[in-house]
Amino acid sequence: MELNRDEELQRIKETELEILEKIHYLCEKHHLRYYLLGGTLLGAVRHKGFIPWDDDIDIGIPRKDYEKFLEIAQKELPDFLTVQAPGIVKPYPYFFAKVVNNRTTLVEDVVKHLGITTGVYVDIFPLDGFPSDQRTLKAHYKRFKLQDKIRNFWIRDPHTKTSIKRVLATLIHNFVNLEKLQIRNQKLLSKYDFDTSELVGNCVGAWGKKEIVPKEFIGEPKLYEFENKRFYGVEDSDNYLKRIYGDYMELPPPEKRKSHHRYTIKFDM
């Protein structure tokens, strides 16, 4: 049975919510911190659930807890859920992890030429510390961005590029070892400890440097209502969301109320 767009979006949200419940359970069981981030936190604050036109869930876990979570999740998640992350799945095109419902099939346009298949997922971002000195922070972030640009060229389809980018993408894909790049990225971003840093955040997500914030914005996990359930988010959601979105309670114009993800998806009926 083929679903229309509204039905498909609803199925995606229901599936993601179920994944989030399992993540919440494991984190509480093992005393691991996690936080709703980005548009998911915005949805919790502004809509008490998903942003109506959004189709994903993002959470962040401090790096030490993140690494523990990945170990635990591989052993304790139910059989229909799978962890995908650097070092666990090869090739894996991102610097962060996903918990995937393997009763679904999802192919993202950006990596379909690589034959990479996933399922409906929740994104899990490592939260790291960052240097307080602005010159050091700038250099540290610049090193990260270089790694991320290389990763982007590695995963992109060279046939869709201009001639110079096509050559560069082909060279990087052929001569850069993605797994070694991911290890270097983890080493770089682990340099500053989350718990002892004044600046912390997630720089591997869509918002980049905007999500590097004073640690008091993240603070201690705080419960928020989300789709008639309760999940943890950042302590100071007001300053965190202002940092990313500005006047976050104002709805975007109708033409911008759409998902930025591009994929094909199938559900087991």
Protein Blocks (a to p, Z undefined) as FASTA:
>chain_A
ZZdfklmmmmmmmmmmmmmmmmmmmmmmnopacddehjlmmmmmmnopacfkbcbdcddd
dfklmmmmmmmmmmmmcfkbccddehkaccdfbfbdcdddfkbccddfklmmnopacddd
ddddddddddfblklmmmmmmmmmmmmmmmmmmmpcfklpcfklmmmmmmmmmmpcfklm
mmmmmmmmmmpcfklpfbgcdfkbmnlmmlpccfklnmpaddddeehiacdddfblmlmm
mmmnopmkbccdfklmccfbdcdddddZZ
